[in-house]
Amino acid sequence: MNYSAFSLLRNALSHNRGWREAWRSPEPKRKYDVIIVGGGGHGLATAYYLAKEHGVRNIAVLEKGWIGGGNTGRNTTIVRSNYLWTEASLLYEKSMQLWEGLSQDLNYNVMFSQRGVYNLGHTLQDMRDIERRVNANRLNGIDAEVVSAAELRKSIPYLNTSPEARYPIIGASLQRRAGVARHDAVAWGFARAADKLGVDIIEQCEVTGINRAGGRATGVETTRGTIEADKIGVVVAGNASVLASMAELRLPVESHPLQAFVSEPLKPVLDTVVMSNAVHGYISQSDKGELVIGAGIDAYTGYGQRGSFPTIEHAMQAILELFPVFSRVRMLRMWGGIVDVCPDACPIISKTPVDGLYFNCGWGTGGFKATPGSGWVFAHTIAEDRPHELNEAFDLKRFETGALIDEHGAAAVAH
């Protein structure tokens, strides 16, 4: 028996006794310099960059459940930066640059695979929109290109590029640096790295109230008692409006269920990500061989991590339009998350009218891909009490001034 097999057997029989925890489970202190509410990828990344880039050490991340148990573990892991407007594309590109060195930075393999992302065009208007977005990306120094149907046939042989298809494929945009990452690994990697810098990660600690005094946030009420803080950053995807109401704030966001599903494992058949706004579906294949499939949000609002089956049926129909060869593949499991959506399909990364209270929310279906970049700019905003130039346009005040950043088109389908 070789060493690796012996080690596996030994740990199986010992029930992993003696394993070191990836991060500590401390009791909450009475007071912190900064509290981050929300232990998902964005919250953990914020805490990590606050400690690493800004030297803040007395930080707590409060998570009502367990690390990776929320939307971070309930998405389809696509990473790209080919948005239309300069404000959005530069923010996502910053995130892309961080993704490209994230495993080395965290000393944890987040399994970032730059396999490329195709956005299909089915009409002349689709192709005009694609060309516009590709040109806008290039002007901002972001890799993007237009590919023809002939190139698609060569690159993705199982894709239905027949001119007789119900939705004929004319061409696509392609971002070669885009791809996928492992969602759990992202949460675990940021949690471990933040812990090593002294951040207290406190799980099973739900925030039930935000305390204020004289127009300033002073701390939070939790299921584990009152915790004071000089600054509070709220990063709770899907539940931002609930936390905002605790501070007597009202946010312009709606929360919707977002579903996805995976197939039984297959041998490698798809080495890229394919998205289509016209048929409203997208697909990739995981390292385990599962086809990962998703579509749009459920139309109704709510906070449940579940959705309606007609949305799944519609996604299946969309994928079979693109890949008829998958018609006999069986679905393995499905899940749902919660997304909070702003009117312009762009996030809020902002100070609030309450001094010392900051919100990062409203990412809609684009939150996972922004994880490191979101944490990086939000950490700056909290530490400096002012936005970084990359998130200055995503201030809460834009809904008063009308300076919106409409990314509904480039957001494509839910991803």
C-alpha positions in Angstrom: 0.0 0.0 0.0 1.5 3.4 -1.0 1.6 6.4 1.3 -1.4 8.2 -0.2 -3.7 5.2 0.1 -2.5 4.5 3.6 -3.1 8.2 4.6 -6.6 8.0 3.1 -7.4 4.9 5.0 -6.0 6.2 8.3 -8.0 9.4 8.1 -11.2 7.5 7.2 -10.8 5.2 10.2 -9.9 8.1 12.6 -12.9 10.2 11.4 -10.4 13.0 10.6 -9.4 13.4 14.3 -6.3 15.5 14.5 -7.0 17.6 11.4 -6.3 21.2 11.9 -9.2 23.6 11.3 -8.9 25.8 8.3 -10.0 28.8 10.4 -10.7 29.4 14.1 -14.1 29.5 15.7 -13.6 32.3 18.3 -16.1 33.7 20.7 -17.2 37.2 19.7 -15.3 40.1 21.3 -17.2 43.0 22.9 -16.0 45.4 20.2 -14.3 45.4 16.8 -12.9 48.1 14.6 -14.9 46.7 11.7 -17.8 44.2 11.5 -18.6 42.6 8.2 -22.1 41.2 8.1 -22.2 38.2 5.7 -19.7 35.4 5.4 -20.1 34.7 1.7 -17.3 35.3 -0.9 -17.8 39.1 -1.0 -17.8 39.5 2.8 -14.8 37.3 3.3 -12.9 39.0 0.5 -13.7 42.4 2.1 -12.3 41.3 5.4 -9.2 39.8 3.8 -8.4 42.9 1.8 -9.1 45.1 4.8 -6.5 43.2 6.8 -4.0 42.7 3.9 -4.2 46.1 2.1 -5.3 48.5 4.8 -3.7 47.0 7.9 -7.0 46.6 9.8 -6.7 43.7 12.2 -9.6 43.9 14.6 -12.2 42.6 12.2 -15.1 40.2 12.7 -17.1 38.4 9.9 -20.6 37.5 11.2 -22.3 34.7 9.3 -25.8 33.5 10.3 -25.2 30.0 9.0 -21.9 28.5 7.9 -19.2 29.7 5.5 -20.2 28.9 1.9 -23.8 28.0 2.9 -25.4 30.9 1.1 -25.3 32.2 -2.4 -21.6 31.6 -2.7 -22.3 27.9 -2.8 -25.5 28.3 -4.9 -24.3 29.6 -8.3 -22.8 28.4 -11.5 -19.3 29.8 -11.0 -18.9 31.7 -14.3 -16.2 34.5 -14.3 -16.0 37.1 -17.1 -15.5 40.9 -17.4 -17.0 41.6 -20.9 -19.6 44.1 -19.7 -20.7 47.1 -21.9 -20.4 50.3 -19.9 -17.0 51.5 -18.8 -17.9 51.8 -15.1 -19.0 48.1 -15.0 -16.4 46.6 -17.3 -13.5 48.2 -15.4 -14.8 46.9 -12.1 -15.3 43.4 -13.4 -11.9 43.6 -15.1 -10.2 44.4 -11.8 -11.9 41.4 -10.4 -10.6 39.3 -13.4 -7.1 40.4 -12.8 -7.4 39.4 -9.1 -8.9 36.0 -10.2 -5.8 35.4 -12.4 -3.5 35.4 -9.3 -6.0 34.5 -6.6 -4.8 30.9 -6.0 -1.3 32.1 -5.5 -2.4 35.1 -3.3 -4.5 33.0 -1.0 -2.2 29.9 -1.2 -5.4 27.9 -1.9 -6.4 26.4 -5.2 -9.7 28.1 -6.2 -9.7 26.0 -9.4 -9.9 29.0 -11.7 -10.1 27.7 -15.3 -9.8 30.2 -18.1 -11.7 28.1 -20.7 -13.4 31.1 -22.4 -17.0 32.3 -22.5 -19.1 32.5 -25.7 -22.2 34.8 -25.9 -24.2 33.6 -29.0 -25.9 35.9 -31.5 -29.0 34.6 -33.3 -30.2 37.7 -35.2 -28.6 40.7 -37.0 -29.5 42.9 -34.0 -27.8 40.4 -31.7 -24.6 40.6 -33.8 -24.8 44.4 -33.8 -25.0 44.4 -30.0 -22.2 41.9 -29.8 -19.9 44.0 -32.1 -20.7 47.1 -30.0 -19.8 45.4 -26.8 -16.6 43.8 -28.2 -15.5 47.3 -29.4 -16.3 48.8 -26.0 -14.3 46.1 -24.3 -11.3 46.6 -26.5 -11.4 50.4 -25.9 -11.2 49.6 -22.2 -8.3 47.2 -22.7 -10.4 44.1 -22.1 -9.9 41.1 -24.4 -12.9 40.4 -26.6 -13.5 39.2 -30.1 -16.3 38.4 -32.6 -16.4 34.8 -33.9 -18.4 33.4 -36.9 -20.7 30.4 -37.0 -18.0 28.6 -38.9 -15.5 29.2 -36.1 -18.1 28.0 -33.6 -18.6 24.8 -35.5 -14.9 24.1 -35.3 -14.5 25.1 -31.6 -17.7 23.6 -30.2 -18.6 20.6 -32.4 -21.7 19.5 -30.4 -23.3 23.0 -30.7 -26.3 23.1 -33.2 -25.1 25.6 -35.8 -27.5 24.3 -38.5 -29.2 27.1 -40.5 -32.4 25.1 -40.1 -32.3 25.5 -36.3 -35.2 27.3 -34.6 -32.8 29.9 -33.5 -30.0 29.9 -36.1 -26.6 30.9 -34.7 -25.0 33.7 -36.7 -21.9 34.3 -34.6 -20.8 35.1 -31.0 -18.6 37.1 -28.8 -15.7 35.4 -27.1 -13.7 36.4 -24.1 -10.8 33.8 -23.9 -9.6 34.9 -20.4 -13.0 34.2 -18.9 -14.0 30.8 -17.4 -15.1 29.2 -14.2 -13.9 28.7 -10.7 -14.8 26.4 -7.7 -17.3 28.3 -5.6 -16.6 26.4 -2.3 -12.9 26.8 -2.7 -13.3 30.6 -3.1 -15.1 30.9 0.2 -12.7 28.5 2.0 -9.6 30.2 0.5 -10.7 33.7 1.6 -11.8 32.4 5.0 -8.5 30.7 5.7 -6.4 33.6 4.4 -8.4 36.2 6.4 -8.1 34.0 9.6 -4.4 33.9 9.2 -4.4 37.8 9.2 -6.3 37.8 12.5 -9.9 38.1 11.3 -12.5 36.5 13.6 -14.9 34.4 11.5 -18.0 33.8 13.7 -20.4 31.4 12.2 -24.0 30.7 13.5 -24.2 34.3 14.5 -27.3 36.0 12.9 -27.6 39.8 13.0 -31.0 40.8 14.3 -30.5 44.6 14.7 -28.2 47.5 13.8 -27.6 49.9 16.7 -27.4 53.7 16.0 -26.6 56.7 18.1 -26.7 60.3 16.9 -26.9 59.3 13.2 -24.0 56.9 13.5 -23.9 53.0 13.5 -22.4 51.8 16.8 -22.8 48.0 16.6 -25.1 45.1 16.0 -27.5 42.9 17.9 -26.9 39.2 17.2 -28.1 35.8 18.4 -24.9 35.7 20.3 -25.3 39.1 22.0 -24.5 42.8 21.3 -21.3 43.5 19.4 -20.0 47.0 19.1 -18.0 48.4 16.1 -16.7 51.6 14.7 -17.7 50.6 11.2 -20.1 48.0 9.8 -20.1 46.7 6.3 -23.2 44.7 5.2 -22.6 42.1 2.4 -25.6 39.8 2.5 -26.7 38.9 -1.0 -30.4 38.5 -1.3 -31.2 39.9 2.1 -29.7 43.4 1.9 -33.1 45.1 2.1 -33.9 43.2 5.3 -30.6 44.4 6.9 -31.1 47.9 5.6 -34.5 48.1 7.3 -32.8 47.4 10.6 -31.0 50.7 10.2 -34.2 52.5 8.9 -33.0 52.5 5.3 -34.8 51.6 2.2 -32.8 50.2 -0.7 -33.9 50.1 -4.4 -33.5 46.4 -4.7 -35.8 43.4 -5.3 -34.9 39.8 -4.2 -35.7 36.9 -6.5 -35.0 33.2 -6.5 -32.4 32.0 -9.0 -32.2 28.4 -10.0 -29.7 26.1 -11.6 -29.1 22.4 -12.1 -26.5 19.8 -13.0 -26.7 16.6 -15.0 -25.3 13.2 -14.3 -21.5 13.1 -14.9 -20.4 12.7 -18.5 -17.0 12.2 -20.2 -15.6 15.6 -21.3 -17.7 17.0 -24.2 -17.7 20.8 -23.5 -14.5 22.6 -22.7 -15.9 26.2 -22.6 -18.9 28.2 -21.5 -21.8 28.8 -23.9 -24.5 31.5 -23.2 -27.4 32.6 -25.2 -29.7 35.5 -24.4 -32.2 34.6 -27.1 -33.0 31.1 -25.9 -32.2 32.2 -22.3 -29.9 29.5 -21.1 -26.2 28.8 -20.6 -24.1 25.7 -20.0 -20.6 24.6 -19.0 -19.2 21.3 -17.9 -17.6 20.9 -14.4 -14.4 19.1 -13.6 -16.5 16.2 -12.3 -18.2 15.9 -15.7 -21.6 17.4 -14.8 -23.3 19.7 -17.2 -24.0 22.9 -15.2 -27.1 24.7 -16.5 -28.9 27.9 -15.6 -31.2 30.5 -17.0 -33.0 33.6 -15.7 -34.5 34.5 -12.3 -37.9 33.5 -11.3 -40.3 36.4 -11.8 -41.7 36.5 -8.3 -40.0 38.1 -5.4 -39.0 36.3 -2.2 -36.2 35.1 0.1 -36.6 31.4 -0.4 -33.7 29.3 -1.7 -36.0 27.5 -4.1 -37.9 28.3 -7.3 -40.6 27.2 -9.7 -40.2 24.1 -11.9 -41.4 25.8 -15.1 -38.2 27.9 -15.0 -36.1 24.7 -15.0 -38.3 23.3 -17.8 -37.7 26.5 -19.8 -33.9 26.2 -19.2 -33.9 22.6 -20.4 -35.8 23.6 -23.6 -33.2 26.4 -24.2 -30.2 24.1 -23.8 -31.7 21.4 -26.1 -32.2 24.1 -28.8 -28.4 24.6 -28.6 -27.3 21.0 -27.9 -29.8 18.4 -29.1 -27.2 15.8 -28.3 -27.9 16.2 -24.6 -31.6 15.2 -24.9 -31.1 11.8 -23.2 -28.9 13.1 -20.4 -30.5 12.8 -16.9 -30.7 15.7 -14.4 -28.9 14.9 -11.2 -29.9 17.8 -8.8 -31.1 21.3 -8.8 -30.8 24.2 -6.3 -31.8 27.8 -5.8 -30.2 30.9 -4.4 -31.4 34.5 -3.8 -30.3 37.5 -5.9 -31.0 41.1 -5.1 -31.4 43.2 -8.3 -31.1 46.9 -8.7 -33.1 48.8 -11.4 -30.0 49.2 -13.6 -28.7 45.7 -13.1 -25.6 47.0 -11.4 -24.5 46.8 -7.7 -24.5 49.2 -4.8 -21.1 49.5 -3.2 -21.5 52.6 -1.1 -21.5 54.6 2.1 -25.0 55.2 3.5 -26.7 58.2 5.1 -25.8 56.5 8.4 -22.2 57.3 9.4 -20.1 54.2 9.7 -22.5 52.0 7.8 -21.7 50.7 4.3 -23.6 48.4 1.9 -22.5 46.1 -0.8 -25.4 44.5 -2.6 -27.6 44.5 -5.7 -25.3 42.3 -7.8 -28.2 40.5 -9.4 -26.9 37.5 -11.3 -23.3 38.8 -11.6 -22.1 38.4 -8.0 -19.8 35.4 -8.1 -17.6 36.7 -10.9 -17.0 39.9 -9.0 -16.0 38.3 -5.7 -12.4 39.5 -5.4 -12.9 42.8 -7.1 -16.0 43.6 -5.0 -14.1 42.8 -1.8 -11.1 44.9 -2.9 -13.1 48.1 -3.6 -15.4 47.6 -0.6 -12.5 47.2 1.7 -11.1 50.5 0.4 -14.5 52.2 0.8 -14.7 51.1 4.5 -11.1 51.8 5.4 -10.9 55.2 3.8 -14.6 56.2 4.3 -14.8 57.1 0.6 -15.2 55.0 -2.6 -12.4 53.9 -4.8 -12.5 55.3 -8.3 -13.6 51.9 -9.5 -16.8 51.9 -7.4 -17.5 55.6 -7.3 -20.2 55.3 -9.9 -22.0 52.6 -7.9 -23.0 54.9 -5.1 -26.4 54.7 -3.6 -27.1 58.3 -4.6 -27.2 57.5 -8.3 -30.8 56.5 -7.8 -31.6 60.1 -6.8 -29.5 61.8 -9.5 -30.5 59.4 -12.3 -26.9 58.5 -13.2 -27.7 54.9 -13.7 -25.5 52.3 -15.4 -27.8 50.1 -17.4 -26.2 46.7 -17.8 -29.3 44.6 -18.5 -28.1 43.7 -22.0 -24.5 42.8 -21.2 -25.7 40.9 -18.1 -27.2 38.5 -20.6 -28.9 35.6 -18.8 -28.5 34.7 -15.2 -25.0 33.6 -14.4 
